[in-house]
Amino acid sequence: MADQSYSHGILGRWAVVGHGFNIASIVSSGFVIAAVVTACIRNHRLYNLPSFRLSAWIAACDMVYSACQLCVFENAYMRTLSEIHLRIIHWLMSASTMSFVFMSACVALDVLLITVMRSNHISRRIQPWYEYVSLFLGFVLTHPILYIYKMLQWSSRAQIFHIYDDPTYYKITSWVTKWAWLFAACVFMFAVLVITIHEMCKSSKDLKNQMTYPAHVYSSGDASYMSLGHMSKQKIRLVTLRLMLYPVVPIMTQIWVLSANMTPNCPMWLYVMANLVPATQGMINFLVFAFNPAWDRLRRKWFERMRTSVHASEFSTLKGSSVGSTHLDLEADYDLSRPATLKH
């Protein structure tokens, strides 16, 4: 079988696996966007939570990347595209990846400012700009792909964008426009992760006096230092670690791409990983979003409703009126329109 006639190129059947990952990521990203929009419409305060708001933008970037990679995995389709269309696909994949990484780094920055540095005032000032700066940098830094190289074609055998230009010039421009920024962002997020874990361990004996609670769990976006008296140490650690899952995702997915591009002779297994692992970003970010602390109160409200419904059906003949009043009390206690407070 000739290499050119095989629709999946060097990836072979791994491209079929990549198709499944990308489709699942697109569907997962769609759920995240729909959930964020619906939740923000019902409770406008949720839009002020950086990690919650950025989840929708991250999902949009994941959706763009997976849609483009669906095309990349089809050699027959890619060979029919003109050079300008190839450049646009290449640019969209690079820009969406960069924007996703930058937004994940913004979540890490917010955790660093609030949990470690206790600079809530700085965090509140820059929070509204996170997604705009990330999208701007992601799409502007990578836009030279559209015009700087002499020629760009699709290599069916290697299943990559083949750029015709001076190799040294290509390496310099690719690092300036993408890889250096991607590497720096991943190093920053890893450093924040290590610092945050170190601070939590160091202050485990007296966490109340050492750290403030992350503002992401408050629908008002304001963390009160005095509120720590009503919160357990385990809850503080858990919420902080859950927020730090956002920057962990790009580290997990992009390390393979960076390694493949930094290796002179990339082995086949690394090439496969560099293509398949980023395709799972949408699915992984969906799981991270499902554990976002902003959902805690809504989950408690749902569980209380379900529990109340079960009790109402079981004891309707005995305590119909009392169950109804309990339901109303629970509704008031977990009203999402109120400022978030944790009850024990």
C-alpha positions, 0 to 999 in steps of 0.5 A: 500500500502506497503511503500517499494513498493511505488516508491517515498517513504515518499515524495509521489507525492512531488517527482513528483514535484521534478522531474519537478523542476530538469528537468527544472533546467537541461535545464536552466543550459544547456542554461546558459552554452551555452550562456556563451560559445557562448558569450565568443567565440564572445567576449573574454573580457567577460571571465574576468568578474567573475560573468559572468564566474562563471555563467557557473560553477554554472550552471554545478554544478546545472546540476550535482546536479539535475541529481543526485537528479533525481536518488534519487527521484526514489526508484526503481532505488536507490535500485538496486545500489551497495554501491559504486554507492550510495557513488558516488551519495552522494558525487556528490550531496554534492560536487556540492552543496558545489562548487556552494555555494563557487562560489556564495560566491566568487561573494559576496567577489568580490562585497565586495572588489570592492564596499565596500572596494575599493580594486580593486587590490586585486580583480584583483589578486584573480579573476582568481582563484575563480572557481578553489578554489571553485571546489577544496574545494567542491570536496575535503572537501566532498570526505571522504563520499566515504570511512569513514563510515562503511556502506551506504545503501539506505533507501526506506521508508525515501528516504535518504542515511542511514549510519551505524556508530556511531551516534556521529561520523557521526554528527562530520564528517558530520559537518566537511566535509559539514555542517559547511562549508555550514553554514559559507558560507551562514553566510558570504554571508548574512553578505556581503549582509547586509554590501553592502546594508548598505553602499549604504544607508549610501552613498546615499547622496554622492555616487560619493565620497564614492563608486566605480562602480563594475568592473563586468560591464566593459569588461576590468574588471577595474572600474575607480573611475573617471567614476562615474561622468557619471553614475547615483546613481540609476544605481550604486545601481541597478548593485550592487544589481543585482550582489548580487542576486548570493549569495542570491540564495544559502541562499534561497535554502540551509537554508532549508537543514541546518534547516532540518539537525539541527532539531532533529525531522524534521517535514514533511513540512521541509523535503519536502522543504529541498528536493524540494527547492534545486531542483530549483537552476538551474532555479533561477540561470538562472534568475539571470544570465539573469539579469547579468550586462554583458548583458546590452550592448548586450541587448541594441544592440539587442533592437537598432537592433530591433528598427532600423529594425522596422523603416527601414520596416516602412520608407523604401520608404522614408528614406531607405538610412538614416536608413541604415546609422543610423544602422551602427552608432548604430553597432559601438556605441554598439560594444562589442569588445570595452571596456564597457562604459555606454552612457546616 
